[in-house]
Amino acid sequence: MKAVVAFCSIALLVGATASAEEPAPAPKPAANSADAGVKPLSQDSSVDDILQALQARGQGLQDFAGNVRLTDTDTATQDSSASIGKVFFQKKPDGSARIRVSFDKRQAGDRIYNEPHEYLLDGQWLTEHDSRNKKIIRRQILKPGEKINVLKLGEGPFPLPIGQDPADVKKQFDVTKVPPAKDDPGGTLHVRLVPKKDSSFAKKFHQIDVWIDPKADMPVRIETLDPNQTEDRTTDLSDVKVNGGVKDADFTLPNPGPDWSTVVEPYGE
């Protein structure tokens, strides 16, 4: 299941919870916080300003595409490895969403390997293409009739305050603004979310750090530290295009070869 956890970490807005409720009508997409009637972000923005902008961004988010790099680091040894590829996200008309993450390279130390590995979350099914082992794994992660709200802050494996009421975020986390550092992505705003002791997130994370591009009101780096502070996972996004329109082809996995095997795991198994 480690692969599934890795995918959920990448699917950046995946604060995934199951819901059988009918979705609210999709709001008109906003290019940034100013278009949504929210105070534009700047280096002087407060925590409340940032959370309000992230709320507006989530409400107006219809799709995005960009490059992704997922780095896992052992905090004791500082050994790390990274998977490199592309990510596509689209909110569908029925309120559900689909996400494809296509890794094509893996980096260990100074060496980079060609290692295709893809994930597609669409509806009830999470499909994994493992090229190294020539295997397709289809996991049914939801019951029939359930949907994933990828922007909901709640019980999901990777929470972010995107599209969420700032008051709800503060009920779950202590949120602070972190001063700029030399290793930050250029021009970003850095906020840290520390789960409150009685929050369900306290069992999953020691802290979550988010770097936001103030021009797009989008996270460009998300870093999580596990409760034992032994594993640091960083997701970097670059060349992100928001509400630029994605195509069905962006969510189509390649056809496997005749020597590939397929494993299907129905819900609950």
Number of C-alpha atoms within 10 A of each C-alpha: 5 7 12 14 12 18 23 22 22 24 26 24 24 24 23 21 18 18 15 12 10 10 13 8 9 15 10 11 18 20 18 24 24 15 14 18 11 17 15 19 23 15 12 8 15 15 18 15 18 26 24 24 30 28 22 26 26 21 19 22 24 23 20 18 24 16 18 25 21 23 20 19 17 14 13 9 8 11 11 16 16 18 23 24 19 19 26 23 27 24 18 14 11 12 17 18 21 20 29 26 27 24 21 16 16 21 17 13 10 6 8 14 11 12 16 17 21 22 27 23 24 18 19 19 20 21 21 25 23 18 16 10 10 14 17 19 17 19 20 19 20 19 15 11 11 16 24 24 21 28 25 21 24 18 13 20 19 26 22 24 25 29 22 21 15 19 12 12 20 17 13 20 22 14 21 15 17 14 10 15 10 6 6 13 17 11 14 23 27 24 21 20 22 20 23 17 12 11 14 13 22 17 13 16 19 17 21 23 21 24 24 22 19 21 15 20 28 22 24 21 23 24 19 23 19 16 14 10 14 13 17 17 20 22 23 19 22 15 11 19 15 23 17 11 12 17 9 7 8 16 21 10 15 9 8 15 10 7 7 14 12 12 12 13 13 14 13 9 8
